[in-house]
Amino acid sequence: MNSCPFVDINWLSVIVVTIISFPLGALWHNKLLFGKAWNEDAKPVFDSSKKSSFITLFGLTALFHFIAVAGLDFFIGTDATAVSGMLKGFFASVVLVFTSLAVTHLFVGRSIRLILIDAGFYVVFYSVAGLILGAW
């Protein structure tokens, strides 16, 4: 491993996985999967008619996912396989993301169902991301 951790990150794979996060999120929050339940419990206030809100929402989402995926790539390491990457993505998401989202959701009075939907997305996303990063 290099002395500078940013050298070991595969930036192209991070960009690709960041892009993949959008259709995965759209599928996850689709009415055929969890969209109806998510809307009932989350009661989102996003106004899609405002172009600046749309750009801000998706621009910041891309930025935050990019940072998270770069961190996951660093955590996975350069000698990972698809399976080890997937397992590390799963482990990191359950131990860090799921628990953190759960605590935040509990303190703002959100339902267990919403915790499972929101945190569940990240467990699936980081497992898939880890698989791709590890295989790359």
N, C-alpha and C positions, 0 to 999 in steps of 0.2 A: 504494500500500500504506500502511496506517495505521501509526502509530508503535507501536501495541500489536498484536502479531501475532495475539492471540487474537480480535480483532475480525473479522479476515478469514476465520476458520474458520466453515464452514457446519455448525453444531452438529447440526442435524436430520439432515443427510446422514451425519454421523459416527455418530450413534446408529443410523440405519438400517443402515449398513454393518457396524457392530459386531454388530447382531442377525443379519445375514446370515452372519457368520462362523461361527455355530454350526451351521446346517444344512450349510454348505459343509464344515466340519470333520468333521461326522458322515458325510457322503457320502464324503469323502476316506478316512476311516478305516474305512469299511464293508468287510465281508469281500468284497464284489464288486469293490472297487478294491484298496486297499492294507492293509486291516485285518489280514488273516492274516499278511502279511509284517511289518507293523509290530509286532504282538504277539510274533512270534517273535524279532525283533531287539531291541525295546525292553524286553521283559519288564517291563511296567508293574506297579506295586505298589499302585495305587489300589484302595481297598476301597469299592465302591459301596454296601455295606450300611450304612455309617456316614453318616447324614444330614449331619452337620457336615462331613465330608470332601467330600461332594458339593457342598454350598453353598460351601465355601471354594474348591474347585477351579473351579467354574463362575463364582463371583463374582470371583475374581482373574483368571480368563481374560477375562471381560468387561471388567474394569478395564484390563488390559494391552492388549487389543485396542482399546479406546476411546482410550487414550493414543496408541497407534501409528497408528491411523486419523486422529486429530486431527493428528498430526505429518505424515502423508502429505498430508492436505488442505492444510496450510500449505505444504508443499513443492510441491504441484501448482499452487497459486495460484488466484486468482479469475478469471482469464481463460482457463482451460483448456477444452479440448474433451474429448469422450469418448476420442478417439484419443490426444491428448497426455497425458491423465490415465492411460490404460492404459500407455502407454510409460514414463511417469515411475514408475508403480507397479512395473512390470516391472524397470526399471533399478535403482531403490532396493532392491528385494527381492533381485536377483541380486548387486549390488555390496556391500550391507551385510548383509542377513539371511542369504542363502545362505552367504556366506563365513564369517560369524561362527559360524553353527550348525555348519558343517563343521569349523572349528578346534576348537570345544568337543567335538564328537562324536569327532574324531580323538584328542583327549587323554584321553577316557574310554574309548577302545577300542571305539567303536561301529562298525558295519559301514558300508561305502560305500552299501549298499542303504538303510540307515536314514537316512543323510545325505540321499540323494536323495528319500526319502519325506517326511521332516520339512521339509527346506528347500524341496522341490518344492511342498508345500502352501502355503508362504508366497509363493512366486513366483506361483502361481495366485491366491491370495487377494489379494495386493497389486495384481496386474494387474487383477483384477475390481474391487477397491475403487477403484483409480485410474480405471477406466472409469466407474464410477458417480459418483464425486466430480467427475470432469471434466465429465460430462454434466449433472450437477445444476446 
